[in-house]
Amino acid sequence: MKKIVFVVTSCLFFNFVFSQDSSYIAPATSKTIKLPTRSGDHLMIQLSSDHWTGVPDSISSHQQGFSRGFNAYFMVDKPFRSSPKFSIGIGVGIGTSNIFFKRINVDVKAGGSVLPFTAADSTNHFKKYKLSTGFAEVPLEFRFTSKPLEPNKSFKIALGAKVGAIVNAHTKGKDLQDKNNNSINSYTQKEIGRRLINGTRFMGTARIGYGIISVFGAYQINNLLKDGAGANMKLYQVGITLSGL
């Protein structure tokens, strides 16, 4: 909870600092160039295909389906006074990830020091099964837009990073089956536990696009799990961004 309060408080501070009028004072004159069509703050939404690096064969062989994520941030954009084509964006929001598996159990409620990934090839298992995580995040970007007066008709690039504090981690299984994939019971089981998952996440980010649509990539710098809790796996996401940048 302290981490979440810190993240929100920091973003409110930066929102106050950066949410000034988007204008540019030309260095050679006293004339001020207004950017009336460029929003100072906006919503950034991302849909991603999610993957882990460094996954042992005993785990990767049980991954299946389309693992995916959803990120949403409220951003503030501050153009540089020396050139309106460049700006700094900072914000606050949530980043989620869902990794799907088949015939395996991930015991997020385990009491030991290692997160168990237990194969269920010859026993009861769920037809659909995933490990989900959610983080409160603060993204920071260095941005370039080719036409600052026409952002919706502009080529854009952004490089940055984001830091997050974990708010949720759980597994969810649907439709219990026997070892021969015969249905036993149609129900949903959800288990919550984040003790063995790294509570802080650092990711490098990059985006490139035109207008309000861009493609993005994000790569986790630190490990998914806490030290000693398992393999040195890291999350990376590739997807589409909808944004006013």
Solvent accessible surface area in square Angstrom, and as a share of the most:
residue,aa,sasa,rsa
1,M,163,0.73
2,K,179,0.76
3,K,103,0.44
4,I,46,0.23
5,V,84,0.48
6,F,141,0.59
7,V,11,0.06
8,V,68,0.39
9,T,80,0.47
10,S,25,0.16
11,C,7,0.04
12,L,116,0.58
13,F,123,0.51
14,F,71,0.30
15,N,52,0.27
16,F,151,0.63
17,V,64,0.37
18,F,40,0.17
19,S,52,0.33
20,Q,98,0.44
21,D,91,0.47
22,S,12,0.08
23,S,24,0.16
24,Y,21,0.08
25,I,78,0.39
26,A,20,0.15
27,P,115,0.72
28,A,97,0.75
29,T,81,0.47
30,S,106,0.69
31,K,144,0.61
32,T,57,0.33
33,I,59,0.30
34,K,116,0.49
35,L,7,0.03
36,P,113,0.71
37,T,90,0.53
38,R,19,0.07
39,S,61,0.40
40,G,21,0.20
41,D,58,0.30
42,H,21,0.10
43,L,101,0.50
44,M,4,0.02
45,I,53,0.27
46,Q,9,0.04
47,L,106,0.53
48,S,5,0.03
49,S,30,0.20
50,D,3,0.01
51,H,75,0.33
52,W,24,0.08
53,T,41,0.24
54,G,54,0.52
55,V,29,0.17
56,P,50,0.32
57,D,120,0.62
58,S,81,0.52
59,I,13,0.07
60,S,46,0.30
61,S,71,0.46
62,H,17,0.08
63,Q,55,0.24
64,Q,67,0.30
65,G,72,0.69
66,F,118,0.49
67,S,14,0.09
68,R,108,0.39
69,G,6,0.06
70,F,87,0.36
71,N,1,0.00
72,A,21,0.16
73,Y,3,0.01
74,F,93,0.39
75,M,0,0.00
76,V,3,0.02
77,D,5,0.03
78,K,45,0.19
79,P,5,0.03
80,F,69,0.29
81,R,143,0.52
82,S,82,0.53
83,S,32,0.20
84,P,19,0.12
85,K,87,0.37
86,F,71,0.30
87,S,0,0.00
88,I,42,0.21
89,G,0,0.00
90,I,10,0.05
91,G,6,0.06
92,V,45,0.26
93,G,20,0.20
94,I,61,0.31
95,G,0,0.00
96,T,36,0.21
97,S,4,0.02
98,N,30,0.15
99,I,4,0.02
100,F,33,0.14
101,F,0,0.00
102,K,89,0.38
103,R,52,0.19
104,I,4,0.02
105,N,57,0.29
106,V,2,0.01
107,D,57,0.30
108,V,6,0.04
109,K,127,0.54
110,A,14,0.11
111,G,76,0.73
112,G,45,0.43
113,S,84,0.54
114,V,82,0.47
115,L,7,0.03
116,P,45,0.28
117,F,40,0.17
118,T,77,0.45
119,A,56,0.43
120,A,1,0.00
121,D,80,0.41
122,S,91,0.59
123,T,69,0.40
124,N,74,0.38
125,H,8,0.04
126,F,17,0.07
127,K,109,0.46
128,K,111,0.47
129,Y,12,0.05
130,K,44,0.19
131,L,3,0.01
132,S,8,0.05
133,T,12,0.07
134,G,6,0.06
135,F,2,0.01
136,A,12,0.09
137,E,1,0.00
138,V,20,0.11
139,P,6,0.04
140,L,87,0.44
141,E,9,0.04
142,F,93,0.39
143,R,1,0.00
144,F,55,0.23
145,T,3,0.02
146,S,36,0.23
147,K,99,0.42
148,P,15,0.09
149,L,92,0.46
150,E,83,0.37
151,P,10,0.07
152,N,97,0.50
153,K,121,0.51
154,S,0,0.00
155,F,88,0.37
156,K,9,0.04
157,I,64,0.33
158,A,2,0.02
159,L,103,0.51
160,G,27,0.26
161,A,48,0.37
162,K,11,0.05
163,V,54,0.31
164,G,2,0.02
165,A,5,0.04
166,I,18,0.09
167,V,47,0.27
168,N,48,0.24
169,A,0,0.00
170,H,22,0.10
171,T,3,0.02
172,K,55,0.23
173,G,1,0.01
174,K,87,0.37
175,D,47,0.24
176,L,32,0.16
177,Q,23,0.10
178,D,36,0.19
179,K,114,0.48
180,N,100,0.51
181,N,82,0.42
182,N,84,0.43
183,S,92,0.59
184,I,87,0.44
185,N,79,0.41
186,S,89,0.58
187,Y,86,0.33
188,T,71,0.41
189,Q,68,0.30
190,K,105,0.44
191,E,51,0.23
192,I,105,0.53
193,G,15,0.14
194,R,104,0.38
195,R,117,0.43
196,L,12,0.06
197,I,3,0.01
198,N,35,0.18
199,G,12,0.11
200,T,37,0.22
201,R,4,0.02
202,F,94,0.39
203,M,1,0.00
204,G,26,0.25
205,T,27,0.16
206,A,43,0.33
207,R,12,0.04
208,I,81,0.41
209,G,18,0.17
210,Y,131,0.50
211,G,7,0.06
212,I,91,0.46
213,I,95,0.48
214,S,12,0.08
215,V,84,0.48
216,F,10,0.04
217,G,26,0.25
218,A,6,0.05
219,Y,100,0.38
220,Q,2,0.01
221,I,107,0.54
222,N,34,0.18
223,N,30,0.15
224,L,8,0.04
225,L,3,0.02
226,K,87,0.37
227,D,138,0.72
228,G,61,0.59
229,A,1,0.01
230,G,36,0.34
231,A,36,0.28
232,N,107,0.55
233,M,1,0.00
234,K,45,0.19
235,L,2,0.01
236,Y,72,0.28
237,Q,3,0.01
238,V,82,0.47
239,G,13,0.13
240,I,94,0.48
241,T,0,0.00
242,L,84,0.42
243,S,9,0.06
244,G,33,0.32
245,L,14,0.07
